[in-house]
Amino acid sequence: MEFKLSERSPNHFAFEYEKDGEKLAEIEWTQHDRVMDMTHTYVSDALRGQGVAKKLLDRAADYARENQYKMNGICSYVVSAFEKSDAYDDVKA
């Protein structure tokens, strides 16, 4: 599963998964200096239960690491993942 980086506006980004022209999953953020404010995570019903939200978060965390950014959990999924796992401690804002 490959996630495409999408720049929606100068400070608004997402990693998206599309199949046959339909967006099936995404994780969105707004960029403020070196902090990614993680605002929204979406996974379609067709992909639920397959760990896609975690894969999206992992890809966003890798992107943060590659660019020396920090991540601020705002959406409920990211907040919960940050609380449950120490795997993201190095990128938490």
C-alpha positions in Angstrom: 0.0 0.0 0.0 1.5 3.3 -1.1 0.6 6.6 0.4 0.9 9.8 -1.8 2.0 13.1 -0.3 -0.5 15.8 -1.2 0.0 19.5 -0.7 -3.6 20.9 -0.4 -2.5 24.5 0.4 0.8 26.1 1.4 0.5 24.8 5.0 -2.0 21.9 4.6 -0.7 18.4 3.7 -1.9 14.8 3.7 -0.7 11.3 3.0 -3.5 9.7 0.9 -4.3 6.2 -0.4 -6.4 6.1 -3.5 -7.7 3.1 -5.5 -9.5 3.4 -8.8 -9.8 7.2 -8.3 -11.4 6.9 -4.9 -9.8 8.2 -1.7 -9.9 5.3 0.7 -7.6 6.6 3.5 -5.8 9.8 4.6 -4.0 11.5 7.4 -3.9 15.3 7.3 -1.9 18.0 9.0 -1.2 21.6 9.0 2.4 22.7 9.1 3.5 25.5 11.5 7.3 26.0 11.4 8.7 22.6 12.3 5.5 21.2 13.8 3.0 19.0 12.1 -0.5 19.5 13.7 -2.1 16.2 13.0 -5.7 17.2 12.4 -7.6 14.3 10.8 -7.3 10.6 10.1 -9.8 8.8 7.8 -10.0 5.1 6.7 -13.0 3.9 4.6 -15.2 1.1 5.8 -13.7 -1.1 3.1 -10.3 -1.0 4.8 -11.2 -0.9 8.5 -9.6 -3.5 10.7 -6.5 -3.8 8.5 -4.2 -1.5 10.4 -4.3 1.2 7.7 -4.6 4.1 10.2 -1.4 2.9 11.9 0.3 2.6 8.6 -0.7 6.2 7.7 0.6 7.4 11.1 3.8 5.5 10.7 4.4 7.1 7.3 3.7 10.5 8.7 6.1 9.9 11.6 8.8 8.7 9.1 8.2 11.9 7.2 8.6 13.9 10.4 11.8 12.1 11.2 13.2 12.7 7.6 12.6 16.4 7.9 13.4 16.9 11.6 9.8 17.9 12.4 7.7 17.3 15.5 4.1 16.1 15.5 1.3 17.5 17.6 -1.6 15.1 18.1 -5.0 16.8 17.6 -7.2 14.2 16.0 -8.5 11.5 18.3 -6.7 8.6 16.5 -3.2 10.3 16.8 -3.8 11.4 20.4 -4.7 7.8 21.3 -1.8 6.3 19.4 0.6 8.6 21.1 -0.7 7.7 24.5 -0.6 3.9 23.8 2.8 3.6 22.3 6.3 5.0 22.9 7.2 4.4 19.3 6.4 8.1 18.5 8.2 9.7 21.5 11.0 11.0 19.3 8.6 13.0 17.1 6.0 14.2 19.7 5.9 18.0 20.0 
